[in-house]
Amino acid sequence: MGAITSKDITESDMPMAAQIQYHLRVNHYPPVNSIFAQVAIAAIELCNTGESSAVLTMPNGINKSAAAIVDGLHLHHWLEESD
């Protein structure tokens, strides 16, 4: 369910913040708290601008690279494809 739902969510008319909050809540077990949505969006934006090694502090105080956050929260469907 998770991957198909993620792809479908990215193609919806929902704003990105709502998409990410839905994804974190519905496509993870246990659900990821919505307070992680802001850092998830920042990680996506950094990866989309080629800054995947930039370090972000997550709400739980752990520092991770943008790429690690994208991997850990399964955010790949929000990444722009590069040629």
N, C-alpha and C positions, 0 to 999 in steps of 0.2 A: 504494500500500500504506500509506503513512504516515498519512494522515488517517483512513482507515477503521480502521486498527489503533489509533490514538489514541482514537477514539471507543469502540471495543470495550474497550480497556483501562480507560477510566473507568467503564465499566459492569460491570467484573469485581469479584470479591470481594477482590482483592489490596489490601493497604494502599497508601495514596497514595505513600509513599516507594518502594515496589517498583514501582508503576505508572510513576513518573517515571524511575526508573533503567532500566527496560525500554525506555521510550520513547526516552530519550537514546541508549541503546546500539543499538536495533534500527531506529528510524525516522529515523536520520540517517546520512549517508555523507559523510565518515567518521564513525564513532560518536563521540558526545560522552562524555568521561570522566565516570564516575559521581560524581566529586567535585563536579560542578556540580549534583547533585540537590538538595542542601540550599538553595542559593541559588535554584534553580528553584521549590521549594516556598514559600520566603519571598516570591518575586515573585508567585506565584499568590495567596497569602494577602493580600498588600498590595493587589493589584488587586481582589480580592473584597471588600475593606473600603473601597474608594474612594481608596486611596492609591497610585495607579499612577505618580505622579511621584516617589515616594520613591526615593532612590538607594541601591543596594546595591553592595558590592564583591564581584566575582566571584573565584573561586579563582586566576585568572591575574592578579589585581591591577587589572583594569579596572573602573571605576565605570560603572554603567548604571542607568537608571530601571527600576522594576519592569515597566513596560509594554514597554520595549525588550527586556528579558530574555524576557518572555512571547512577544513577536513573534519574536525571534531563535531561541528554542528550540522554537517551534511548540507552545505550551502552552495554546492557546485552548480546547481541550476541557475543561480543568480549571477554567475560569472559570464562576462562577455567572451565570446569565442574570438580567438586570435588566429590570423592567417599564418 
